[in-house]
Amino acid sequence: MLPHEQDVFFKQFDAWGPLPDTDIQSLINMYPRVLITPHIGSNTDEAVANMVETSFKNFNEILTTGTSSNLLKTPN
């Protein structure tokens, strides 16, 4: 993952010029030694199925026990 990648990936740029993120621009300048792709590792059938399964388990656990083993604790 790259910081601020949402400002660059899947955007339409009218002209070839500097990108809004200098870190990403530096990496692009190293092409073809560096190839940059958006973070899409969670966009697989298996990953989506696991997310849905975990969500349903969490929901059921909260309904039946009032808590969840995956409950996030926030600072006071």
N, C-alpha and C positions, 0 to 999 in steps of 0.2 A: 504494500500500500504506500501511496505517496501522499504527503500532506497536501491538502487543497486540490486533490485530483478532480473533484467535482467541478472545478472552474475550467478544466481543460477537456476532459473526456466527454464525448457525445455532444460537443458544442460545434456550432457552425462558425467558422472564421472566414471573413470575406477575402482576406489577403494573407500571404505568407509573411509573417513578421514575428517579432518577439511575442512570446506567450505571457499571460498575466502572472505566471509562476516561474521565477528564475531557476529554481531547482529542476523543474521539469524541462525547461528550455536547455539547461546545461546537459541533461541526459540526452535529449533529442540531438543536440550538437555532436554527440559521440556516435551517432549512427554511422556505419552499420555495426559497430562494436557493441552497441547497447540497443535493445529492442524493448519498447515500453508498451504494455497492454493495461487496460483497466482492470481493477480488482473484481473479478467475477467468479472467484473460487467457490462461492456458496451457491452459484446458480447451476447446480447439477440436480438431476432427479433424486439421487440418493440424499444430498444435503437438504433439499426441500422436504423430502419425506421425513427425514430425521427431525427437522424443525417442527413440522406439523405434529408428529408423534409426541415429541417432548412437550409441545404446547398443550395437547390434549391430556397428557399425563399430569402436567402441572395443574390444569383446570380441574380435573377430577380429584386430585389430591386436596386442593383447596376446598372444593365442595364437600368432600367426605371427612376431612380432618381439620379444616380451618387453617392449615398451613401448607407449605411446600418445601421440599428438600432443595429446591432451586430458588428459594425466596431471596431477593436482594435486600440487604440491610443498608439503610442510609445512615449517614452520620447524624447525631442529634444536634 
